[in-house]
Amino acid sequence: MRFQILGPLRVGAGETTITAGRDRVVLAVLLLRANRIVPVDELVDAIWEEHPPVTARAQLQTCVSRLRQRFAGLGLPPETIVTDPVGYGVHTAPGELDTEVFARHVDAARAALATGQLIDARRQFRAALQLSRGAALSGIPNQSVRRRAQALDEQVLAVFEECVDVELRLGHAAALLDELSERLEQHPLRERLRGQLMLALSAVGRQADALVLYREGRRRYAEELGIEPGAGLQELHQRVLAGDLAVAGSTRRDTAPVRGLPRSISDFTGRSETVARLVKEIEEGETRLQLIDGMAGSGKTTLAVHVATQLADQYPDAQLFIDLHGHSERAPLSPAAALATLLRQLGVPAERIPVELDDRVARWRTELADRRALVLLDNAATAAQVTPLLPNGPGCLTLVTSRRRLVGLDGGRPSSLPVLAPDEAIELLDRVAGGERVAAEPAAAAEVVRRCGYLPLAIRLAGARLVHRPRWRIADLAERLAGSRDTLAELAAGQRSVGDAFALSYAQVSPAAQRTFRLLGLHPDVRFDSTVAAALVDLPLPEAQDLLDELVDAHLVDEPEPGRYRLHDLVREYARTLLSEPAHATERQAALHRLLDHHLHVLATISRQVEQPISRRTLTLPDPPRPDLVAVCAARGVAWFDEQRSTLVALVRLAEEHFPRHCWQLARACWRLLYNGGHLDELVETHNAGLRAAETLGDESATALLLNYLASAEFRLARFAQAIRLLERVVELCRRNELSQLLPNALWNLGIASSTSGGPRRAAAYFREAAPLLRGADQRTEQAALLTNLTFALISWGRYEEALRASRNHLMLARALGDRRQLANAVGHTGIVRHRLGHIGPARRLLRAGLALQREVDSRFNEGEVLNELGVIEREAGRPEEAAALHRQALILISEVGDLVGQCASRNLLARAILDQGDVRSAQDLFGRVLLDATRIEHRYEQARALDGIARCVRDRDPVAARSHWVRALSLLRQVESPDAAEVERQLDELPPV
């Protein structure tokens, strides 16, 4: 390389140093702008910075002359320095300037990384980094040069961090420790470096050092910046505390890149200036947020997908797409629901998606913090809907489309799409209908696109008619459009409407296809399959398929993939307009009834496959009117439900208005599938709608049923008081209406909610009341499950002898049933009771046997419960290291199933084991986190245990604070009647008097 600026300035193969001060500044500025002309004024300002002399231009010429002489002595060609009327430049060939070679290596590294070639990526990154010989252009104190050199230094540091990510994935943590430590010492406020060093330390077993590193960084951020560490670093800290090293090691990068963009259309036309501007702004880094707005049908989504597809290779980690339904018949997606969908696209399991919006935002931004990702947020309603969805990673690009201008999104670059220019509109018609026809009738083509309002959607529909009518002249279509009437006011362009294009397409299909098209407008989602059409039109599936094929040919329906269909929202609105005519009222109601019936019976069939017998009995339906369609859909099982979930929520809302009985039945049929999938927002929405429908009907049995299952969502969301209130209403309604099937279920659920919220005495009473109601010969499985919950309530209450009798009864019943899952629970609970009674040897044996059984039946929560109890035994035996390892295993398992209370319990126990190891600061930090989480979900017992733990941490250095914490803990433990209250009282008694 002839020129090197990634370090001290060097020229020529011998790395000659330019010593003259002004010459060095001139050459540095020219090399920073290599192969471009730098104006004389800019060079003068760079050399003298302030108050240049009158002879500045002459002195600049002298500097350039000396540089040419020096270059000639080094054997460089005379044209190396270029003179232009505007200024001067340095011409470098490929490979002559180190920054150009650096960029080439980095591009190759990123390309290799995008295809999973980690070793090649590392080699290229390291080749780039070897070119750096220290601070860029060091020794040149000129401010103008320093500003540009600092940008180069930042690039080198960012590439180093990318390289470290790759090497950590390759398992080179130990080799990175010294280099990372040195870099962090140079840049102590850089969070990504700190997080990488924490990962490397954890990977080699130095978790304690990683925690110290975090605390030191947190102190620096507070003292020097007045802020807390970022969400990503905080999450990493918690994972190191929990020993979740697989997650902390960022193994998500081993997954395949996400490719979620819709297919870009092949005949995209027009908008060339807009596309070029957007691509230029994005590639030059002018903005990471593009806002594309315009009227309905103006091609916002098409343009955004086209731009995104062009740029996709620059964002290799993820390309995501979501329709926010800001302007559709469906309610706009809430930010929480949208984040859940986006996180699932990234591969985050449903049970790991946080419940609260703020936590989802933090998880979303953490996931994208170090990825190069493109996010397309389509059809946004408001800035408030979009703001929580914006990633903050420096490598992320966000495209947002909306029918309205989104004011208030900081940093966003708006682009308002007008209708197509006349020449672009004709070009689009030319591509769709065929160039020869348009060339033969230019005036008629211009009239057609004018009548279409220059809207892309209308022009495409008009062109499609020409393709399917090869004998038509374009003038024939122009005459038809001119004679049509307005139908869709919101699609008006000037004095005309694009509804005429839809009407023309509709008029050209058969009467049976017309009826199918009209009825498809009833479907609340834009996507559907052939079974939906068959249910709506009440025809055999093959006949419905033929009609859909006809509509696809007419471009009234799109088929984006085989067997999956889609109505554009504007076309669907046109179908609904047709169906709203009074002549179709009876047809509309009958078809809607069939649509709801079809989905209800499919849901019920799938739900029966996953629900317990006690739950199945609460929903009975007659035989389905179309068993053939139900069988086709139900054969796909939960996959069908996952695909149809948004449609089902919309159908519940639709049924509430027209068929309230179907409304509550659909909500009930959705319950288990929504609950198992963690779709709690949809569960609450559907069951509230079903509850309103049941109350409208005056059906107290249905009301009780919906309240019961609505309470399950409140319980899962850790809103225990609300769940208890709902279940108390259920019990009241069951007793008043003699609902014998639902009453034991409601009492059982009320007992679980009471036990979890810290009321074991009430919980045991509810379980005992439910037990006699489950005496049927076909209810022995339910009896066994009830004993599980009764045993746990008695343990929490401190009634260990009663708990032992209950667990032994459970054990005998589980053996008689041959139910391995119930046997695992019974053995584990018996071990827990024996431990609490002080029978350590038998307890250990029972718990180990229970652990093996839980692993056999893959019950992660219960496995975690047993691990926690074994951990307590180890800690009490003076082995806190072994205890901490067991609690970490338990925490990982319980976190995977999303149980908030279990997570609090596991972290409390883990913190206690860490405290017994002597790490007081880490233990106190973890107890403090649990206290916040337990307070948020109003779980008094775990609040008390966290307060007790904090008191143990501070009692030696601050007895007054310890007393305060223990007093609060004691009050909470007495409220929940916990036997742990006695131990806290003893700790208080041992404190010195104030």
FENQUI-V623605 format. One record per backbone hydrogen bond with DSSP energy under -0.5 kcal/mol. NH is the residue of the N-H (numbers start at 1). CO is the residue of the C=O. If there is no record, write none. Layout:
BEGIN
nh=NH co=CO
nh=NH co=CO
END
This chain:
BEGIN
nh=3 co=96
nh=4 co=10
nh=7 co=5
nh=10 co=4
nh=11 co=16
nh=12 co=2
nh=15 co=12
nh=16 co=11
nh=19 co=17
nh=24 co=20
nh=25 co=21
nh=26 co=22
nh=27 co=23
nh=28 co=24
nh=29 co=25
nh=30 co=26
nh=31 co=27
nh=32 co=28
nh=33 co=29
nh=34 co=31
nh=35 co=90
nh=36 co=33
nh=38 co=88
nh=39 co=37
nh=40 co=86
nh=43 co=39
nh=44 co=40
nh=45 co=41
nh=46 co=42
nh=47 co=43
nh=48 co=44
nh=49 co=45
nh=50 co=48
nh=56 co=53
nh=59 co=55
nh=60 co=56
nh=61 co=57
nh=62 co=58
nh=63 co=59
nh=64 co=60
nh=65 co=61
nh=66 co=62
nh=67 co=63
nh=68 co=64
nh=69 co=65
nh=70 co=66
nh=71 co=67
nh=72 co=68
nh=73 co=69
nh=74 co=70
nh=75 co=72
nh=76 co=71
nh=80 co=77
nh=81 co=78
nh=82 co=80
nh=82 co=89
nh=84 co=87
nh=88 co=38
nh=89 co=82
nh=91 co=80
nh=91 co=89
nh=92 co=90
nh=96 co=93
nh=98 co=3
nh=100 co=97
nh=101 co=97
nh=102 co=98
nh=103 co=99
nh=104 co=100
nh=105 co=101
nh=106 co=102
nh=107 co=103
nh=108 co=104
nh=109 co=105
nh=110 co=106
nh=111 co=107
nh=112 co=108
nh=113 co=109
nh=114 co=110
nh=115 co=111
nh=115 co=112
nh=116 co=113
nh=117 co=112
nh=118 co=116
nh=121 co=117
nh=122 co=118
nh=123 co=119
nh=124 co=120
nh=125 co=121
nh=126 co=122
nh=127 co=123
nh=128 co=124
nh=129 co=125
nh=130 co=126
nh=131 co=128
nh=132 co=129
nh=133 co=6
nh=137 co=5
nh=137 co=7
nh=138 co=135
nh=140 co=137
nh=141 co=139
nh=146 co=142
nh=147 co=143
nh=148 co=144
nh=149 co=145
nh=150 co=146
nh=151 co=147
nh=152 co=148
nh=153 co=149
nh=154 co=150
nh=155 co=151
nh=156 co=152
nh=157 co=153
nh=158 co=154
nh=159 co=155
nh=160 co=156
nh=161 co=157
nh=162 co=158
nh=163 co=159
nh=164 co=160
nh=165 co=161
nh=166 co=162
nh=167 co=163
nh=168 co=164
nh=169 co=165
nh=170 co=166
nh=171 co=168
nh=172 co=167
nh=176 co=172
nh=176 co=173
nh=177 co=173
nh=177 co=174
nh=180 co=176
nh=181 co=177
nh=182 co=178
nh=183 co=179
nh=184 co=180
nh=185 co=181
nh=186 co=182
nh=187 co=183
nh=190 co=187
nh=191 co=189
nh=194 co=190
nh=195 co=191
nh=196 co=192
nh=197 co=193
nh=198 co=194
nh=199 co=195
nh=200 co=196
nh=201 co=197
nh=202 co=198
nh=203 co=199
nh=204 co=200
nh=204 co=201
nh=205 co=202
nh=206 co=201
nh=207 co=205
nh=210 co=206
nh=211 co=207
nh=212 co=208
nh=213 co=209
nh=214 co=210
nh=215 co=211
nh=216 co=212
nh=217 co=213
nh=218 co=214
nh=219 co=215
nh=220 co=216
nh=221 co=217
nh=222 co=218
nh=223 co=219
nh=224 co=220
nh=225 co=220
nh=225 co=221
nh=226 co=221
nh=227 co=221
nh=234 co=230
nh=235 co=231
nh=236 co=232
nh=237 co=233
nh=238 co=234
nh=239 co=235
nh=240 co=236
nh=241 co=237
nh=242 co=238
nh=243 co=239
nh=243 co=240
nh=244 co=239
nh=245 co=243
nh=248 co=244
nh=249 co=245
nh=250 co=247
nh=251 co=246
nh=253 co=250
nh=254 co=251
nh=255 co=252
nh=258 co=317
nh=260 co=258
nh=260 co=319
nh=268 co=265
nh=275 co=271
nh=276 co=272
nh=277 co=273
nh=278 co=274
nh=279 co=275
nh=280 co=276
nh=281 co=277
nh=282 co=278
nh=283 co=279
nh=284 co=280
nh=285 co=282
nh=286 co=281
nh=287 co=281
nh=290 co=398
nh=291 co=413
nh=292 co=290
nh=292 co=400
nh=293 co=291
nh=293 co=415
nh=294 co=402
nh=295 co=417
nh=298 co=295
nh=303 co=299
nh=304 co=300
nh=305 co=301
nh=306 co=302
nh=307 co=303
nh=308 co=304
nh=309 co=305
nh=310 co=306
nh=311 co=307
nh=312 co=308
nh=312 co=309
nh=314 co=311
nh=315 co=312
nh=317 co=372
nh=318 co=372
nh=319 co=258
nh=320 co=374
nh=322 co=376
nh=324 co=322
nh=324 co=378
nh=326 co=379
nh=328 co=325
nh=328 co=330
nh=333 co=324
nh=338 co=334
nh=339 co=335
nh=340 co=336
nh=341 co=337
nh=342 co=338
nh=343 co=339
nh=344 co=340
nh=345 co=341
nh=346 co=342
nh=347 co=344
nh=348 co=343
nh=352 co=349
nh=353 co=350
nh=354 co=352
nh=360 co=356
nh=361 co=357
nh=362 co=358
nh=363 co=359
nh=364 co=360
nh=365 co=361
nh=366 co=362
nh=367 co=363
nh=368 co=364
nh=369 co=366
nh=371 co=368
nh=373 co=371
nh=374 co=318
nh=375 co=397
nh=376 co=320
nh=377 co=375
nh=377 co=399
nh=378 co=322
nh=378 co=376
nh=380 co=401
nh=386 co=382
nh=387 co=383
nh=388 co=384
nh=389 co=386
nh=390 co=386
nh=390 co=387
nh=396 co=393
nh=397 co=373
nh=398 co=288
nh=399 co=375
nh=400 co=290
nh=401 co=377
nh=402 co=292
nh=403 co=380
nh=407 co=405
nh=409 co=406
nh=410 co=408
nh=412 co=409
nh=413 co=289
nh=414 co=412
nh=415 co=291
nh=417 co=293
nh=417 co=415
nh=418 co=416
nh=420 co=454
nh=425 co=421
nh=426 co=422
nh=427 co=423
nh=428 co=424
nh=429 co=425
nh=430 co=426
nh=431 co=427
nh=432 co=428
nh=433 co=429
nh=434 co=430
nh=438 co=434
nh=439 co=435
nh=440 co=436
nh=441 co=437
nh=441 co=438
nh=442 co=439
nh=445 co=441
nh=446 co=442
nh=447 co=443
nh=448 co=444
nh=449 co=445
nh=450 co=446
nh=451 co=447
nh=452 co=448
nh=453 co=450
nh=454 co=449
nh=455 co=452
nh=457 co=297
nh=459 co=455
nh=460 co=456
nh=461 co=457
nh=462 co=458
nh=463 co=459
nh=464 co=460
nh=465 co=461
nh=466 co=462
nh=467 co=463
nh=468 co=464
nh=469 co=465
nh=469 co=466
nh=472 co=469
nh=476 co=473
nh=477 co=473
nh=478 co=474
nh=479 co=475
nh=480 co=476
nh=481 co=477
nh=482 co=478
nh=483 co=479
nh=484 co=480
nh=484 co=481
nh=489 co=487
nh=491 co=488
nh=492 co=489
nh=493 co=496
nh=495 co=493
nh=496 co=493
nh=498 co=491
nh=500 co=497
nh=501 co=498
nh=502 co=498
nh=503 co=499
nh=504 co=500
nh=505 co=501
nh=506 co=502
nh=507 co=503
nh=508 co=504
nh=508 co=505
nh=509 co=506
nh=514 co=510
nh=515 co=511
nh=516 co=512
nh=517 co=513
nh=518 co=514
nh=519 co=515
nh=520 co=516
nh=521 co=517
nh=521 co=518
nh=522 co=519
nh=523 co=520
nh=528 co=565
nh=530 co=563
nh=532 co=529
nh=533 co=529
nh=534 co=530
nh=535 co=531
nh=536 co=532
nh=537 co=533
nh=538 co=534
nh=539 co=534
nh=544 co=540
nh=545 co=541
nh=546 co=542
nh=547 co=543
nh=548 co=544
nh=549 co=545
nh=550 co=546
nh=551 co=547
nh=552 co=548
nh=553 co=549
nh=554 co=550
nh=555 co=552
nh=556 co=551
nh=557 co=551
nh=558 co=566
nh=561 co=564
nh=564 co=561
nh=565 co=528
nh=566 co=558
nh=567 co=526
nh=568 co=566
nh=572 co=568
nh=573 co=569
nh=574 co=570
nh=575 co=571
nh=576 co=572
nh=577 co=573
nh=578 co=574
nh=579 co=575
nh=580 co=576
nh=581 co=578
nh=584 co=581
nh=585 co=582
nh=588 co=584
nh=589 co=585
nh=590 co=586
nh=591 co=587
nh=592 co=588
nh=593 co=589
nh=594 co=590
nh=595 co=591
nh=596 co=592
nh=597 co=593
nh=598 co=594
nh=599 co=595
nh=600 co=596
nh=601 co=597
nh=602 co=598
nh=603 co=599
nh=604 co=600
nh=605 co=601
nh=606 co=602
nh=607 co=603
nh=608 co=604
nh=609 co=605
nh=609 co=606
nh=610 co=606
nh=610 co=607
nh=611 co=607
nh=615 co=612
nh=616 co=612
nh=617 co=613
nh=618 co=615
nh=619 co=616
nh=627 co=624
nh=629 co=626
nh=630 co=626
nh=631 co=627
nh=632 co=628
nh=633 co=629
nh=634 co=630
nh=635 co=631
nh=636 co=633
nh=637 co=634
nh=639 co=636
nh=640 co=637
nh=641 co=637
nh=642 co=638
nh=643 co=639
nh=644 co=640
nh=645 co=641
nh=648 co=644
nh=649 co=645
nh=650 co=646
nh=651 co=647
nh=652 co=648
nh=653 co=649
nh=654 co=650
nh=655 co=651
nh=656 co=652
nh=657 co=653
nh=657 co=654
nh=658 co=654
nh=659 co=655
nh=663 co=659
nh=664 co=660
nh=665 co=661
nh=666 co=662
nh=667 co=663
nh=668 co=664
nh=669 co=665
nh=670 co=666
nh=671 co=667
nh=671 co=668
nh=674 co=670
nh=675 co=671
nh=676 co=672
nh=677 co=673
nh=678 co=674
nh=678 co=675
nh=679 co=674
nh=680 co=678
nh=683 co=679
nh=684 co=680
nh=685 co=681
nh=686 co=682
nh=687 co=683
nh=688 co=684
nh=689 co=685
nh=690 co=686
nh=691 co=687
nh=692 co=688
nh=693 co=689
nh=694 co=690
nh=695 co=691
nh=696 co=692
nh=697 co=693
nh=698 co=694
nh=699 co=694
nh=700 co=698
nh=703 co=699
nh=704 co=700
nh=705 co=701
nh=706 co=702
nh=707 co=703
nh=708 co=704
nh=709 co=705
nh=710 co=706
nh=711 co=707
nh=712 co=708
nh=713 co=709
nh=714 co=710
nh=715 co=711
nh=716 co=712
nh=717 co=713
nh=718 co=715
nh=719 co=714
nh=720 co=718
nh=723 co=719
nh=724 co=720
nh=725 co=721
nh=726 co=722
nh=727 co=723
nh=728 co=724
nh=729 co=725
nh=730 co=726
nh=731 co=727
nh=732 co=728
nh=733 co=729
nh=734 co=730
nh=735 co=731
nh=736 co=732
nh=737 co=733
nh=738 co=734
nh=739 co=734
nh=740 co=738
nh=743 co=739
nh=744 co=740
nh=746 co=742
nh=747 co=743
nh=748 co=744
nh=749 co=745
nh=750 co=746
nh=751 co=747
nh=752 co=748
nh=753 co=749
nh=754 co=750
nh=755 co=751
nh=756 co=752
nh=757 co=753
nh=758 co=755
nh=759 co=754
nh=760 co=976
nh=763 co=759
nh=764 co=760
nh=765 co=761
nh=766 co=762
nh=767 co=763
nh=768 co=764
nh=769 co=765
nh=770 co=766
nh=771 co=767
nh=772 co=768
nh=773 co=770
nh=774 co=771
nh=775 co=772
nh=779 co=776
nh=780 co=777
nh=783 co=779
nh=784 co=780
nh=785 co=781
nh=786 co=782
nh=787 co=783
nh=788 co=784
nh=789 co=785
nh=790 co=786
nh=791 co=787
nh=792 co=788
nh=793 co=789
nh=794 co=790
nh=795 co=791
nh=796 co=792
nh=797 co=793
nh=798 co=794
nh=798 co=795
nh=799 co=794
nh=800 co=798
nh=803 co=799
nh=804 co=800
nh=805 co=801
nh=806 co=802
nh=807 co=803
nh=808 co=804
nh=809 co=805
nh=810 co=806
nh=811 co=807
nh=812 co=808
nh=813 co=809
nh=814 co=810
nh=815 co=811
nh=816 co=812
nh=817 co=813
nh=818 co=814
nh=819 co=814
nh=820 co=818
nh=823 co=819
nh=824 co=820
nh=825 co=821
nh=826 co=822
nh=827 co=823
nh=828 co=824
nh=829 co=825
nh=830 co=826
nh=831 co=827
nh=832 co=828
nh=833 co=829
nh=834 co=830
nh=835 co=831
nh=836 co=832
nh=837 co=833
nh=838 co=835
nh=839 co=834
nh=840 co=838
nh=843 co=839
nh=844 co=840
nh=845 co=841
nh=846 co=842
nh=847 co=843
nh=848 co=844
nh=849 co=845
nh=850 co=846
nh=851 co=847
nh=852 co=848
nh=853 co=849
nh=854 co=850
nh=855 co=851
nh=856 co=852
nh=857 co=853
nh=858 co=854
nh=859 co=854
nh=860 co=858
nh=863 co=859
nh=864 co=860
nh=865 co=861
nh=866 co=862
nh=867 co=863
nh=868 co=864
nh=869 co=865
nh=870 co=866
nh=871 co=867
nh=872 co=868
nh=873 co=869
nh=874 co=870
nh=875 co=871
nh=876 co=872
nh=877 co=873
nh=878 co=875
nh=879 co=874
nh=883 co=879
nh=884 co=880
nh=885 co=881
nh=886 co=882
nh=887 co=883
nh=888 co=884
nh=889 co=885
nh=890 co=886
nh=891 co=887
nh=892 co=888
nh=893 co=889
nh=894 co=890
nh=895 co=891
nh=896 co=892
nh=897 co=893
nh=898 co=895
nh=899 co=894
nh=900 co=898
nh=903 co=899
nh=904 co=900
nh=905 co=901
nh=906 co=902
nh=907 co=903
nh=908 co=904
nh=909 co=905
nh=910 co=906
nh=911 co=907
nh=912 co=908
nh=913 co=909
nh=914 co=910
nh=915 co=911
nh=916 co=912
nh=917 co=913
nh=918 co=915
nh=919 co=914
nh=920 co=918
nh=923 co=919
nh=924 co=920
nh=925 co=921
nh=926 co=922
nh=927 co=923
nh=928 co=924
nh=929 co=925
nh=930 co=926
nh=931 co=927
nh=932 co=928
nh=933 co=929
nh=934 co=930
nh=935 co=931
nh=936 co=932
nh=937 co=933
nh=938 co=935
nh=939 co=934
nh=940 co=938
nh=943 co=939
nh=944 co=940
nh=945 co=941
nh=946 co=942
nh=947 co=943
nh=948 co=944
nh=949 co=945
nh=950 co=946
nh=951 co=947
nh=952 co=948
nh=953 co=949
nh=954 co=950
nh=955 co=951
nh=958 co=954
nh=962 co=958
nh=963 co=959
nh=964 co=960
nh=965 co=961
nh=966 co=962
nh=967 co=963
nh=968 co=964
nh=969 co=965
nh=970 co=966
nh=971 co=967
nh=972 co=968
nh=973 co=969
nh=974 co=970
nh=975 co=971
nh=976 co=972
nh=977 co=974
nh=978 co=973
nh=979 co=796
nh=981 co=978
nh=982 co=979
nh=984 co=980
nh=985 co=981
nh=986 co=982
nh=987 co=983
nh=988 co=984
nh=989 co=985
nh=990 co=986
nh=991 co=987
nh=991 co=988
END
